[in-house]
């Protein structure tokens, strides 16, 4: 199904902050160039939207295959083909059983860099490990025809009791290693060196700890850990200029952030945050030995999928960061696609909200091989939408 929407003219949003959030912003150290208040607005852009597929149940992740096909995960455990711009009505067989309750379920899909040779694809999902316990899990299988074969769990994180806060993204680094995010919204797991939760993991393509990890051989630390102190990381992308990996994560009440990942760094959760506890108390925003974000949001936008734009179809977006937003981030705001610009030092300079007129949660954003931008809307009747230049 393809439908063209009207041209959308989108600019920087008018943001209304509550007195409480203004007080929070005033308390933030000025050395952190994170909230571009008083800086120039991002130049407005005209885009056209084309709906490629609808009827997806809370789609979570999008991946492109070498032959032009696309793969889409649905949170209820279905993996789908998009062929010739159309949704294949038959789900792909062989996906492992998932725990799909609230925000848990099937999440990331990522092909191996040598997919054309080995047909491997990687999945992250929430796995039932007992009647009351679940675990964030990394699996791999070979995509043959319309099914996955030789599916195997490569890594199962330590189990916990809950149905949210377990988001997991994947990305390949320039070093050829597989990076995986794991969530830990509640408790202290993100600070516990013996837990894989609330971390970024660095793995070989077989799911084992990559050589040279920062805590390799250190007593009490899991060898897979690359960074720690993360709450619920729903976006992971490779900076095409620096080669660093960037992750975004959902804060508690405010305090969403983007972090530049450095080996062995601790990003603070739950000891440090620019948000507040859901019950109201402020969380300290600085801690000795903790690494601060390069970007943060107050109030929250609930960031999800993230991508650096490197194409030529939107020349004004070169090396901008695109982030799916599942909340409006303002008193009268709506879910949207956020575009962030940076200077040569990777300090943020401006923001722009796109697709606000759709009023739908944006779960994932990817640049296609054609240089266009593709997004997934996180709805019971979710859609795959392509963004094109309007001029």
C-alpha positions as CSV (number, residue, x, y, z in Angstrom):
1,X,0.0,0.0,0.0
2,X,1.5,3.4,-1.0
3,X,-0.1,6.7,-0.3
4,X,1.4,10.2,-0.6
5,X,0.7,12.7,2.1
6,X,0.7,16.5,1.7
7,X,4.0,18.3,1.8
8,X,4.9,19.1,5.4
9,X,6.7,22.3,6.2
10,X,8.4,21.8,9.5
11,X,10.5,24.1,11.7
12,X,11.8,24.3,15.2
13,X,8.9,23.9,17.7
14,X,7.7,26.5,20.2
15,X,8.6,24.9,23.6
16,X,6.8,25.6,26.8
17,X,8.6,24.7,30.0
18,X,7.0,24.3,33.4
19,X,8.4,26.3,36.2
20,X,9.8,23.1,37.7
21,X,11.6,22.2,34.5
22,X,12.9,25.8,34.1
23,X,14.4,25.4,37.6
24,X,15.9,22.1,36.6
25,X,17.4,23.7,33.5
26,X,18.9,26.5,35.5
27,X,20.7,24.1,37.7
28,X,22.5,22.4,34.8
29,X,26.2,23.2,34.5
30,X,26.8,25.7,31.7
31,X,29.8,23.6,30.6
32,X,27.5,21.1,29.1
33,X,26.5,22.2,25.6
34,X,23.4,20.2,25.6
35,X,20.2,22.4,25.5
36,X,20.5,24.8,22.6
37,X,18.5,27.5,24.3
38,X,19.2,30.9,22.7
39,X,21.0,29.3,19.8
40,X,19.8,29.5,16.2
41,X,16.9,27.4,15.0
42,X,17.6,24.7,12.5
43,X,16.7,25.8,9.0
44,X,13.2,24.7,8.1
45,X,12.9,21.8,5.7
46,X,10.1,20.7,3.4
47,X,9.5,17.0,3.1
48,X,7.1,14.7,1.5
49,X,5.9,11.5,3.1
50,X,5.0,8.3,1.3
51,X,3.4,5.5,3.3
52,X,4.8,2.1,2.1
53,X,3.1,-0.2,4.5
54,X,0.5,-0.2,7.3
55,X,-1.0,-2.8,9.5
56,X,2.2,-3.4,11.5
57,X,1.7,-4.1,15.2
58,X,4.0,-1.8,17.1
59,X,6.9,-2.2,14.6
60,X,10.3,-1.9,16.4
61,X,13.2,-2.1,14.0
62,X,13.9,-1.8,10.2
63,X,16.9,-3.2,8.3
64,X,17.9,-3.2,4.6
65,X,19.1,-6.2,2.7
66,X,21.6,-6.1,-0.2
67,X,18.9,-7.1,-2.7
68,X,16.7,-4.1,-1.7
69,X,14.3,-6.0,0.5
70,X,13.6,-4.7,4.0
71,X,13.1,-6.5,7.3
72,X,10.7,-5.2,10.0
73,X,10.2,-6.6,13.5
74,X,6.9,-6.3,15.3
75,X,6.9,-6.3,19.1
76,X,4.6,-9.3,19.3
77,X,7.3,-11.6,17.8
78,X,6.7,-11.3,14.0
79,X,9.4,-10.6,11.5
80,X,8.2,-9.2,8.2
81,X,9.5,-8.7,4.6
82,X,9.0,-5.5,2.7
83,X,9.5,-6.5,-1.0
84,X,9.3,-4.0,-3.9
85,X,7.9,-1.5,-1.4
86,X,5.1,-3.7,-0.3
87,X,4.5,-5.6,2.9
88,X,4.6,-9.4,2.5
89,X,1.4,-10.7,4.2
90,X,3.2,-13.8,5.5
91,X,5.5,-13.4,8.5
92,X,8.9,-15.0,8.3
93,X,9.0,-18.4,10.1
94,X,11.5,-19.5,12.7
95,X,11.5,-16.5,15.1
96,X,12.0,-17.6,18.7
97,X,9.1,-17.3,21.1
98,X,9.1,-13.9,22.8
99,X,7.7,-12.4,26.0
100,X,5.5,-9.7,24.5
101,X,3.9,-7.8,27.4
102,X,3.7,-4.0,27.6
103,X,7.0,-2.8,26.2
104,X,8.7,-6.1,26.0
105,X,9.0,-8.4,23.0
106,X,10.8,-8.7,19.7
107,X,13.1,-5.7,19.2
108,X,16.1,-5.2,16.9
109,X,16.9,-6.8,13.6
110,X,20.4,-6.4,12.1
111,X,22.1,-8.3,9.2
112,X,25.7,-9.4,9.4
113,X,28.1,-7.2,7.4
114,X,28.7,-10.2,5.2
115,X,25.1,-11.1,4.9
116,X,25.4,-11.7,1.1
117,X,27.7,-14.6,2.0
118,X,26.4,-16.1,5.2
119,X,22.7,-14.9,5.4
120,X,23.1,-14.3,9.2
121,X,20.7,-11.9,10.9
122,X,20.7,-10.9,14.5
123,X,17.7,-10.3,16.8
124,X,17.2,-9.0,20.2
125,X,14.2,-10.0,22.2
126,X,12.7,-10.4,25.6
127,X,12.8,-14.1,26.6
128,X,10.8,-15.9,29.3
129,X,13.3,-17.7,31.6
130,X,10.8,-18.8,34.3
131,X,7.2,-18.1,35.3
132,X,8.1,-14.6,36.6
133,X,11.5,-13.8,35.2
134,X,12.5,-12.5,31.8
135,X,15.8,-11.7,30.1
136,X,17.0,-9.5,27.3
137,X,18.5,-11.9,24.7
138,X,20.6,-11.8,21.5
139,X,19.9,-14.5,18.9
140,X,21.3,-15.3,15.5
141,X,19.8,-17.2,12.6
142,X,20.3,-17.7,8.8
143,X,17.6,-16.2,6.6
144,X,16.8,-18.8,3.9
145,X,13.8,-18.1,1.7
146,X,10.9,-17.2,3.9
147,X,12.3,-18.5,7.2
148,X,15.0,-18.4,9.8
149,X,17.0,-21.6,10.3
150,X,19.8,-22.6,12.7
151,X,18.4,-20.0,15.2
152,X,20.5,-19.9,18.4
153,X,20.5,-17.7,21.5
154,X,24.0,-16.2,21.6
155,X,23.7,-14.2,24.8
156,X,21.1,-14.2,27.6
157,X,21.4,-11.3,30.1
158,X,20.7,-11.8,33.8
159,X,17.0,-12.3,34.4
160,X,14.7,-9.8,36.1
161,X,11.0,-9.5,37.0
162,X,9.3,-6.9,34.8
163,X,7.8,-6.0,31.4
164,X,9.5,-2.7,30.4
165,X,12.9,-1.0,30.5
166,X,14.6,-3.8,28.5
167,X,15.1,-2.1,25.2
168,X,18.0,-3.4,23.1
169,X,19.6,-2.0,19.9
170,X,22.5,-3.4,17.8
171,X,25.2,-1.8,15.7
172,X,28.4,-2.8,14.0
173,X,31.4,-0.8,14.9
174,X,34.3,0.2,12.6
175,X,36.3,-2.5,14.4
176,X,33.9,-5.2,13.1
177,X,32.5,-5.9,16.5
178,X,28.8,-6.1,17.4
179,X,27.6,-3.6,20.0
180,X,24.4,-4.2,22.0
181,X,22.5,-2.0,24.4
182,X,20.7,-3.5,27.4
183,X,18.2,-1.7,29.7
184,X,17.9,-1.3,33.5
185,X,15.2,1.2,34.2
186,X,14.9,0.3,37.9
187,X,17.3,-0.8,40.6
188,X,21.1,-0.6,40.6
189,X,21.9,-3.2,37.9
190,X,23.4,-0.5,35.6
191,X,26.1,0.1,38.2
192,X,26.7,-3.5,39.0
193,X,29.8,-4.9,37.2
194,X,28.6,-8.5,37.5
195,X,25.3,-7.7,35.6
196,X,24.9,-7.3,31.8
197,X,21.9,-5.0,32.3
198,X,22.1,-1.2,31.9
199,X,25.3,-1.6,29.7
200,X,26.6,-1.4,26.2
201,X,28.2,-4.7,25.3
202,X,31.0,-5.3,22.8
203,X,30.8,-8.7,21.2
204,X,32.3,-10.9,18.5
205,X,29.8,-12.0,15.8
206,X,29.3,-15.3,17.7
207,X,28.0,-13.3,20.8
208,X,31.1,-13.9,23.0
209,X,33.0,-11.1,24.6
210,X,35.2,-9.2,22.1
211,X,39.0,-9.1,22.8
212,X,40.4,-5.9,24.3
213,X,37.2,-5.0,26.2
214,X,37.9,-2.4,28.9
215,X,37.1,-4.8,31.8
216,X,38.6,-7.9,30.4
217,X,40.3,-10.0,33.1
218,X,39.1,-7.6,35.9
219,X,37.7,-9.4,38.9
220,X,33.9,-9.1,39.4
221,X,33.3,-7.5,35.9
222,X,31.6,-9.2,33.0
223,X,34.0,-9.4,30.1
224,X,31.3,-8.3,27.6
225,X,30.9,-4.8,29.1
226,X,32.0,-1.8,27.0
227,X,30.3,1.0,29.0
228,X,28.0,1.1,32.0
229,X,25.5,3.3,33.8
230,X,22.7,3.3,31.1
231,X,19.0,3.4,31.9
232,X,17.1,2.2,28.8
233,X,19.0,2.7,25.5
234,X,16.7,2.7,22.5
235,X,19.0,4.2,19.9
236,X,22.5,3.2,18.7
237,X,24.4,4.6,15.7
238,X,27.9,5.0,14.3
239,X,29.2,8.5,13.9
240,X,30.5,8.5,10.2
241,X,33.1,11.2,10.9
242,X,34.7,10.2,14.2
243,X,33.9,6.4,14.2
244,X,32.5,6.7,17.7
245,X,29.3,5.0,18.6
246,X,26.5,7.2,20.0
247,X,23.6,5.9,22.0
248,X,20.5,7.6,23.3
249,X,18.5,6.6,26.4
250,X,15.3,7.4,28.1
251,X,15.6,9.2,31.4
252,X,13.1,8.9,34.2
253,X,10.9,12.1,34.5
254,X,13.0,14.2,32.1
255,X,16.6,13.7,31.4
256,X,16.6,11.8,28.1
257,X,20.1,11.9,26.7
258,X,22.5,11.1,23.9
259,X,26.0,9.7,24.9
260,X,29.2,9.3,23.0
261,X,30.4,5.9,24.0
262,X,34.0,5.6,25.3
263,X,35.5,2.3,26.5
264,X,35.1,1.8,30.2
265,X,33.1,5.0,30.8
266,X,30.3,5.2,33.3
267,X,27.3,7.3,32.3
268,X,25.8,7.5,35.7
269,X,22.4,5.9,35.9
270,X,20.8,5.6,38.5
271,X,23.2,7.8,40.5
272,X,23.3,10.6,38.0
273,X,20.6,12.0,35.7
274,X,19.2,15.3,34.4
275,X,15.7,14.0,35.2
276,X,13.8,13.5,38.4
277,X,12.3,10.5,40.1
278,X,8.7,9.8,39.1
279,X,7.7,10.7,42.6
280,X,9.3,14.1,42.3
281,X,12.7,14.2,44.0
282,X,15.6,15.5,42.0
283,X,18.4,13.2,41.0
284,X,22.0,14.6,41.2
285,X,23.2,15.7,37.8
286,X,26.9,15.3,38.5
287,X,29.0,12.5,40.0
288,X,32.7,12.0,40.3
289,X,34.0,9.7,37.6
290,X,30.7,9.8,35.7
291,X,30.5,10.9,32.0
292,X,27.9,13.4,31.0
293,X,25.7,13.4,27.8
294,X,26.4,15.4,24.6
295,X,22.7,16.1,24.3
296,X,19.8,15.9,26.8
297,X,16.1,16.7,26.8
298,X,14.0,18.3,29.6
299,X,11.1,17.7,29.4
300,X,11.4,14.2,27.9
301,X,10.8,13.3,24.2
302,X,11.3,9.5,24.9
303,X,14.0,9.0,22.2
304,X,14.1,5.8,20.2
305,X,15.7,4.8,17.0
306,X,18.7,7.0,15.9
307,X,20.7,7.5,12.7
308,X,23.3,9.8,11.3
309,X,22.3,11.2,7.9
310,X,25.1,10.7,5.3
311,X,23.2,10.9,2.0
312,X,22.8,13.5,-0.7
313,X,19.0,13.6,-1.0
314,X,18.8,16.0,1.9
315,X,22.1,18.0,1.5
316,X,21.3,20.3,4.4
317,X,21.2,17.3,6.7
318,X,24.7,16.0,6.2
319,X,26.0,14.4,9.4
320,X,22.9,15.5,11.3
321,X,21.4,13.1,13.9
322,X,17.9,11.9,13.4
323,X,16.1,10.6,16.5
324,X,12.6,9.1,16.8
325,X,10.6,10.8,19.5
326,X,7.7,9.0,21.2
327,X,6.6,12.0,23.3
328,X,6.3,15.7,22.3
329,X,8.9,17.1,24.7
330,X,6.7,20.2,25.3
331,X,3.5,21.0,27.1
332,X,1.6,21.1,23.7
333,X,4.0,19.0,21.7
334,X,3.4,15.8,19.8
335,X,5.5,12.7,19.0
336,X,7.8,13.5,16.1
337,X,11.1,12.9,14.3
338,X,13.9,15.1,15.8
339,X,16.8,16.5,13.8
340,X,19.9,17.7,15.6
341,X,22.7,19.7,14.1
342,X,26.3,20.0,15.5
343,X,29.4,22.1,14.9
344,X,32.9,20.8,14.1
345,X,33.5,20.0,17.7
346,X,30.3,18.0,18.0
347,X,28.6,20.5,20.2
348,X,24.9,20.7,19.5
349,X,23.8,23.9,17.6
350,X,20.1,23.5,16.8
351,X,17.0,21.2,16.7
352,X,14.1,20.7,14.4
353,X,10.9,18.7,14.9
354,X,9.5,16.9,11.8
355,X,6.3,14.9,11.3
356,X,4.5,16.6,14.2
357,X,1.4,16.7,12.1
358,X,1.2,12.9,12.1
359,X,0.9,12.7,15.9
360,X,2.3,9.2,16.0
361,X,5.2,7.8,18.0
362,X,8.3,7.3,15.9
363,X,10.0,4.0,17.0
364,X,12.8,3.7,14.4
365,X,14.6,5.8,11.8
366,X,17.0,4.6,9.1
367,X,18.7,6.0,6.1
368,X,18.0,3.8,3.1
369,X,20.6,2.9,0.4
370,X,18.7,5.4,-1.8
371,X,19.6,8.3,0.5
372,X,16.0,8.7,1.7
373,X,14.9,8.5,5.3
374,X,12.6,5.7,6.5
375,X,10.6,5.7,9.8
376,X,8.4,3.2,11.7
377,X,5.5,4.5,13.7
378,X,4.9,2.7,17.0
379,X,1.2,2.1,16.9
380,X,-1.2,-0.9,16.9
381,X,-1.7,0.0,13.2
382,X,1.9,1.0,12.7
383,X,3.3,2.2,9.4
384,X,6.6,2.3,7.4
385,X,6.9,5.7,5.9
386,X,9.5,7.2,3.5
387,X,10.6,10.8,3.7
388,X,11.4,12.5,0.4
389,X,12.6,16.1,-0.5
390,X,9.6,18.2,-1.4
391,X,11.6,20.4,-3.7
